Amino acid sequence: SSGINAEYGYYITNNIRKCYSTMATVVGKVETQHENMIHDAQMDIYGHRLATCSSDRSVRIFEVDKNQHRLIATLIGHDGPVWQISWMHPMYGNALASCSYDKKVILWKESDRGQWAKFYTHEVHASSVNSIQWAPPDTGLFLACGSSDGTISILQGSGDDKFSFLMIQNAHTTGVNAVSWAPSHPSGTTLDPSTKDYDVISKRFASGGGDNLVKVWKFSDEKNAWEMEAELKGHNNWVRDVAWAPDTGFTTSTIASCCQDGKVFIWQCKDLDKANWDIKRTMHTFDDVVWHLSWSVMGDILAVSGGDNKITLWKESHKGAWICISKQDTNKTN
C-alpha cells in the first residue's frame, strides 16, 4: 500500500520517498535503504525530520534540508512489519510512536546527544496493531491505537515517561484499521482567551474497521471511559482509513473515510453534542481500493492514495462539488 502526508507533500512507494507540489511535479526523492515495502512516512511538525517504516521491521529517521535528506537513525525493536508511525508533539518531547504486526506499540525518544532509543513498549493487544495517532497537543498526551483484535487502546502520559491506558472493547467486530483525532477545539469555538468557551477541549476521535463502519468516540469524564458517540453507516466494505479534518474556523466538523470498494465519503456534523452526522456526498469512486487519506493543514485539500499507485488531491468547490486538482502516478519515478 502507499501512504501520504499532505501536510508536507510526501508520498511513498516501495523504497523511495518523493515530494510533490500542488501541480504534481516531483521535486525530490529519498532513497530510504529499506529492504522491503514501506508502509508509512511522516514529517515532524517543523518539517525537518522524516520518519519511515517498513515490512523490514525497522523505522528510519531522516534529517531534511530542502532537497537534501540524511539518514540519522535506524530504529530496531519490532518483530514484524511496522505499519504506521506518529510524531509526538514537541511540547511533550522529541519522540515518536510506531505500531506493528507484532502486536506492539513502541515509543522512541531522542536523547540530548541525538541518540534514539526505545523508552516505552505498549503490549496489550492480541493481534496486529494497525493504526496509531497522537492527539492534538491541547487535548493532552494521548495516543490512540487500533488493532485487528477489534479493540482500541488509548495511552495517556502522566510525566516522567509513565503511561496508563484505557481500552475500548469490541470497537469494531472484525478489526480496527484506522484512528484519527478530532481537533482540540470543536468547530466553531471562539479561540479568544476572554470567552467562556476558550477552555472547551474536545476529546474525540474517529475509527474505521472491517465491519464497514466509521465510529466517533468521546471521553466521558464522569465515567472515566471512552464511549461511542456516533456510528456512521454507508460503506459496503472494509473501511481502510479515516481522517478528521483540521479546524477551519467554520461551524461544521468533517471526517473523510475510504473503503475497500474504492469509495471516499465526506461526513459532516454541525453540532457534535447532538452527533447528527450525515454523508454530505460520495466524494469519488475510484477503480481500486483506497488505502490512505490525509488533509492539508488548512483542511481544504484532501490527498488520496490507493491500489492504483496514484496520488490525487481534491478540493471542494464553492458549489459543494469535490474536484480533482492534481494527480501523481507513483509508478513514474523520473
Backbone torsions as a table, in degrees:
resi	resn	phi	psi	omega
1	SER	NA	157.5	177.8
2	SER	-103.9	151.8	178.4
3	GLY	-124.2	158.6	-177.4
4	ILE	-140.8	151.7	174.0
5	ASN	-134.7	94.6	-173.3
6	ALA	-67.5	-24.5	-175.5
7	GLU	-59.6	-40.0	-179.1
8	TYR	-116.8	6.0	173.8
9	GLY	74.3	29.9	176.5
10	TYR	-100.9	136.5	167.5
11	TYR	-125.4	163.8	-176.5
12	ILE	-125.5	143.0	167.0
13	THR	-124.0	-169.6	-169.6
14	ASN	-46.9	-67.5	-176.1
15	ASN	-121.6	21.1	-176.0
16	ILE	-134.2	139.6	170.6
17	ARG	-108.7	135.1	178.2
18	LYS	-126.8	155.4	179.7
19	CYS	-115.5	132.1	178.9
20	TYR	-123.7	150.9	172.5
21	SER	-92.4	-180.0	-180.0
22	THR	-68.5	-11.5	175.2
23	MET	-97.3	13.0	175.7
24	ALA	60.8	37.1	176.5
25	THR	-98.8	124.8	178.7
26	VAL	-71.7	125.1	-177.8
27	VAL	-117.1	-2.9	178.7
28	GLY	179.7	162.7	177.6
29	LYS	-145.2	156.7	-179.3
30	VAL	-122.8	121.3	172.8
31	GLU	-83.3	105.7	-170.7
32	THR	-80.3	-21.4	-176.7
33	GLN	69.8	11.0	172.1
34	HIS	-64.6	149.1	-176.0
35	GLU	-100.3	5.0	179.4
36	ASN	-155.1	-173.6	-175.6
37	MET	-59.0	138.7	176.4
38	ILE	-93.3	135.7	-176.5
39	HIS	-109.0	-22.2	-177.9
40	ASP	-155.6	152.5	174.5
41	ALA	-145.2	127.6	-176.0
42	GLN	-137.4	133.2	173.6
43	MET	-87.1	149.7	171.9
44	ASP	-74.7	174.6	-172.3
45	ILE	-63.0	-26.8	-178.5
46	TYR	-89.0	-11.5	-176.9
47	GLY	75.9	18.9	-177.8
48	HIS	-101.7	-17.6	-178.7
49	ARG	-127.1	138.9	175.2
50	LEU	-119.8	126.2	176.1
51	ALA	-111.2	139.5	178.7
52	THR	-130.9	156.4	176.8
53	CYS	-142.1	156.9	-166.4
54	SER	-149.4	167.7	172.0
55	SER	-68.7	-9.6	176.0
56	ASP	-78.9	7.7	173.3
57	ARG	77.2	11.4	-177.2
58	SER	-116.9	159.9	169.5
59	VAL	-117.4	134.4	179.4
60	ARG	-122.0	141.3	-178.6
61	ILE	-120.2	130.8	-178.8
62	PHE	-119.2	144.7	171.1
63	GLU	-90.5	129.5	-174.8
64	VAL	-111.2	126.1	176.1
65	ASP	-137.3	98.2	-174.8
66	LYS	57.2	-118.7	-179.6
67	ASN	-95.2	8.1	179.3
68	GLN	-98.8	136.9	-179.3
69	HIS	-134.4	126.4	-177.1
70	ARG	-124.6	126.5	178.0
71	LEU	-69.7	122.5	-178.7
72	ILE	-114.8	-15.0	180.0
73	ALA	-160.7	141.6	170.4
74	THR	-121.3	118.2	-173.5
75	LEU	-101.2	118.2	-178.6
76	ILE	-114.5	128.1	-179.5
77	GLY	-177.4	-21.3	178.7
78	HIS	-85.8	154.2	-179.4
79	ASP	-108.9	16.4	179.0
80	GLY	-159.7	179.3	177.4
81	PRO	-53.5	139.6	178.7
82	VAL	-99.3	118.8	-171.3
83	TRP	-87.7	-38.7	-170.6
84	GLN	-151.6	155.5	177.1
85	ILE	-135.1	155.4	180.0
86	SER	-150.1	127.0	179.4
87	TRP	-79.0	133.4	171.4
88	MET	-72.5	145.9	177.4
89	HIS	-65.1	138.1	-174.9
90	PRO	-61.9	-18.1	176.5
91	MET	-65.7	-18.5	177.7
92	TYR	-103.0	-5.5	179.9
93	GLY	131.9	164.3	179.0
94	ASN	-91.8	90.0	-172.2
95	ALA	-150.0	164.4	174.7
96	LEU	-146.6	163.2	179.0
97	ALA	-116.9	151.2	175.5
98	SER	-137.5	148.5	178.8
99	CYS	-129.7	155.1	-168.3
100	SER	-147.3	165.8	172.2
101	TYR	-61.6	-20.1	-177.9
102	ASP	-76.5	7.6	176.5
103	LYS	79.9	3.9	-174.8
104	LYS	-106.1	151.3	164.1
105	VAL	-116.6	126.3	-179.5
106	ILE	-116.1	134.2	174.6
107	LEU	-102.7	131.0	-177.0
108	TRP	-118.5	143.4	-178.5
109	LYS	-134.7	145.6	176.0
110	GLU	-93.6	131.7	178.9
111	SER	-81.7	172.7	178.0
112	ASP	-61.6	-23.0	-179.8
113	ARG	-90.9	5.0	177.7
114	GLY	83.6	12.2	178.6
115	GLN	-94.1	134.6	178.9
116	TRP	-97.1	138.9	179.9
117	ALA	-152.1	155.1	175.7
118	LYS	-69.6	133.7	176.6
119	PHE	-126.4	-6.8	176.4
120	TYR	-160.2	136.8	175.9
121	THR	-123.5	127.4	-177.5
122	HIS	-105.8	110.9	-176.3
123	GLU	-128.5	81.3	-179.9
124	VAL	-127.3	-7.0	-175.6
125	HIS	-94.4	151.7	-176.4
126	ALA	-95.1	-2.4	-179.6
127	SER	-151.9	-175.3	-176.6
128	SER	-50.9	136.5	171.6
129	VAL	-95.4	114.8	-168.2
130	ASN	-96.1	-25.2	-172.8
131	SER	-150.0	138.9	176.0
132	ILE	-139.5	152.3	173.1
133	GLN	-161.1	133.4	172.2
134	TRP	-75.1	144.5	176.6
135	ALA	-72.4	158.8	172.2
136	PRO	-55.1	147.5	-171.7
137	PRO	-59.5	-34.1	179.9
138	ASP	-69.4	-23.0	178.0
139	THR	-70.7	-33.0	-177.8
140	GLY	128.0	176.1	-179.2
141	LEU	-86.1	80.6	-179.6
142	PHE	-118.9	141.3	173.8
143	LEU	-128.3	118.4	177.2
144	ALA	-90.2	137.1	-176.3
145	CYS	-132.1	119.3	-179.1
146	GLY	-107.9	135.9	-171.2
147	SER	-126.1	157.1	174.9
148	SER	-65.9	-14.7	177.8
149	ASP	-77.7	1.7	176.6
150	GLY	91.1	-3.1	-177.7
151	THR	-105.1	161.7	171.6
152	ILE	-125.9	127.7	173.2
153	SER	-107.5	142.8	179.2
154	ILE	-120.6	107.6	177.2
155	LEU	-78.4	141.9	175.3
156	GLN	-131.3	123.6	179.1
157	GLY	-80.8	142.0	-179.7
158	SER	-123.7	15.6	-179.9
159	GLY	95.3	157.2	179.8
160	ASP	56.0	35.0	176.9
161	ASP	60.2	28.2	177.4
162	LYS	-105.0	140.4	-177.5
163	PHE	-135.8	143.3	168.6
164	SER	-116.6	172.6	179.8
165	PHE	-150.9	155.1	172.0
166	LEU	-120.6	149.6	-178.6
167	MET	-113.4	143.3	166.9
168	ILE	-108.3	108.7	-179.8
169	GLN	-80.8	145.3	176.7
170	ASN	52.0	42.5	178.6
171	ALA	-62.8	-44.7	173.9
172	HIS	-138.9	124.2	-167.9
173	THR	-63.0	-28.5	-178.7
174	THR	-114.4	23.7	174.1
175	GLY	112.9	148.4	178.9
176	VAL	-101.7	126.6	-178.3
177	ASN	-103.2	-23.5	-172.9
178	ALA	-157.3	148.4	172.5
179	VAL	-135.9	148.8	179.5
180	SER	-154.6	126.6	-176.4
181	TRP	-80.2	148.5	172.0
182	ALA	-76.6	157.0	172.4
183	PRO	-56.9	152.8	-177.8
184	SER	-58.8	-40.9	-179.0
185	HIS	-105.7	128.7	179.4
186	PRO	-55.5	148.1	178.7
187	SER	-55.7	136.2	-179.5
188	GLY	90.3	-6.4	178.9
189	THR	-69.7	136.4	177.0
190	THR	-79.4	119.9	-178.1
191	LEU	-89.8	45.4	177.6
192	ASP	-106.4	118.0	-176.6
193	PRO	-56.3	-20.4	-178.4
194	SER	-83.0	-9.3	-178.0
195	THR	-94.1	155.8	-174.2
196	LYS	-71.4	-23.3	-178.2
197	ASP	-92.0	7.2	-179.7
198	TYR	-62.7	-36.8	-176.5
199	ASP	-87.4	5.0	178.5
200	VAL	-73.5	117.8	180.0
201	ILE	-112.7	131.8	179.6
202	SER	-94.4	112.5	174.7
203	LYS	-100.0	83.3	-178.7
204	ARG	-138.7	153.6	169.5
205	PHE	-151.9	163.0	178.0
206	ALA	-111.1	154.4	176.3
207	SER	-139.3	155.6	176.5
208	GLY	-133.2	147.2	-174.5
209	GLY	-146.1	-177.2	-179.5
210	GLY	-75.8	-1.4	176.3
211	ASP	-90.9	12.5	178.3
212	ASN	71.7	14.1	-173.7
213	LEU	-112.8	150.1	164.5
214	VAL	-109.1	132.3	179.9
215	LYS	-125.4	148.1	176.3
216	VAL	-112.7	130.7	-177.1
217	TRP	-117.5	141.5	179.7
218	LYS	-130.6	141.6	179.5
219	PHE	-83.4	131.2	176.8
220	SER	-100.2	112.1	177.0
221	ASP	-64.0	-35.1	-177.7
222	GLU	-65.2	-40.8	-177.1
223	LYS	-98.8	-7.0	-175.4
224	ASN	51.0	50.9	-176.8
225	ALA	-152.6	156.8	174.7
226	TRP	-92.8	128.3	-177.0
227	GLU	-121.1	146.8	176.1
228	MET	-71.4	126.3	-179.1
229	GLU	-99.9	-31.7	-178.6
230	ALA	-153.8	146.6	175.4
231	GLU	-121.6	115.6	-173.0
232	LEU	-101.7	113.3	-177.2
233	LYS	-105.3	141.1	178.8
234	GLY	168.3	-33.9	178.2
235	HIS	-74.8	149.3	-179.6
236	ASN	-112.4	13.1	178.6
237	ASN	-155.8	-176.0	-177.0
238	TRP	-56.1	132.6	172.5
239	VAL	-83.0	118.6	-174.1
240	ARG	-90.3	-30.5	179.7
241	ASP	-155.8	153.1	172.3
242	VAL	-132.7	147.3	-179.9
243	ALA	-144.4	113.5	178.3
244	TRP	-83.3	124.7	-175.2
245	ALA	-70.1	145.3	175.1
246	PRO	-60.0	159.3	177.7
247	ASP	-67.5	121.3	-177.8
248	THR	-101.2	1.2	-178.2
249	GLY	93.6	-9.5	177.3
250	PHE	-87.6	172.4	-175.5
251	THR	-88.0	-0.6	-175.4
252	THR	-106.0	132.4	173.3
253	SER	-90.8	144.0	-174.7
254	THR	-132.6	134.4	173.4
255	ILE	-125.5	135.0	171.4
256	ALA	-105.6	143.0	177.0
257	SER	-138.4	148.6	179.7
258	CYS	-130.1	159.0	-165.7
259	CYS	-133.9	159.9	175.4
260	GLN	-57.7	-30.2	-177.5
261	ASP	-83.0	4.4	175.9
262	GLY	91.7	0.7	-178.2
263	LYS	-91.2	141.7	173.0
264	VAL	-116.9	122.6	179.8
265	PHE	-105.9	147.8	171.3
266	ILE	-113.8	118.2	179.6
267	TRP	-106.6	141.1	179.1
268	GLN	-137.2	149.4	-178.6
269	CYS	-141.0	126.9	-179.1
270	LYS	-88.4	-19.8	179.8
271	ASP	-142.3	101.6	-176.3
272	LEU	-62.3	-34.7	-178.3
273	ASP	-65.6	-25.4	176.8
274	LYS	-92.6	-12.3	176.9
275	ALA	53.6	40.1	-178.4
276	ASN	-92.6	69.1	-179.6
277	TRP	-78.5	141.3	177.2
278	ASP	-135.8	148.8	169.9
279	ILE	-75.0	111.4	178.6
280	LYS	-67.8	-41.4	177.9
281	ARG	-173.7	161.6	166.1
282	THR	-80.4	111.2	-175.0
283	MET	-61.7	-44.1	179.1
284	HIS	-168.5	153.5	171.7
285	THR	-113.9	115.5	-178.1
286	PHE	-89.2	165.6	-176.9
287	ASP	-82.5	-6.8	-177.8
288	ASP	-142.4	173.4	178.3
289	VAL	-57.4	141.5	174.7
290	VAL	-104.3	123.0	-173.8
291	TRP	-93.9	-42.9	-169.3
292	HIS	-138.6	150.3	176.5
293	LEU	-132.0	147.2	177.6
294	SER	-153.6	127.3	178.6
295	TRP	-86.5	150.0	170.2
296	SER	-71.1	166.0	-177.9
297	VAL	-56.7	-38.9	-178.1
298	MET	-81.2	-7.9	177.5
299	GLY	74.2	17.8	-178.0
300	ASP	-109.7	-6.9	178.6
301	ILE	-128.7	133.2	179.3
302	LEU	-113.9	124.5	175.3
303	ALA	-94.4	137.8	-175.7
304	VAL	-130.4	132.7	174.4
305	SER	-131.6	149.0	-176.4
306	GLY	-154.0	-165.2	-176.0
307	GLY	-69.0	-11.8	177.4
308	ASP	-85.0	4.7	179.1
309	ASN	61.1	32.6	177.8
310	LYS	-121.9	146.1	172.7
311	ILE	-108.4	126.8	176.0
312	THR	-124.1	144.9	177.5
313	LEU	-111.9	133.5	-174.1
314	TRP	-125.2	142.5	-179.9
315	LYS	-138.1	140.3	-179.7
316	GLU	-82.0	131.2	178.1
317	SER	-79.7	169.7	179.8
318	HIS	-66.5	-14.5	177.6
319	LYS	-93.2	-0.4	177.2
320	GLY	93.8	-1.0	178.2
321	ALA	-87.8	144.6	177.7
322	TRP	-93.4	127.9	-174.0
323	ILE	-119.2	135.1	175.4
324	CYS	-76.3	118.1	-177.0
325	ILE	-104.2	-7.7	-179.3
326	SER	-164.3	149.4	178.3
327	LYS	-143.8	137.9	177.7
328	GLN	-134.5	124.6	176.8
329	ASP	-88.2	114.9	-176.0
330	THR	-75.3	-7.4	175.1
331	ASN	-75.4	-19.1	-179.1
332	LYS	-93.4	113.8	-172.4
333	THR	-106.3	-0.8	-179.5
334	ASN	-92.9	NA	NA
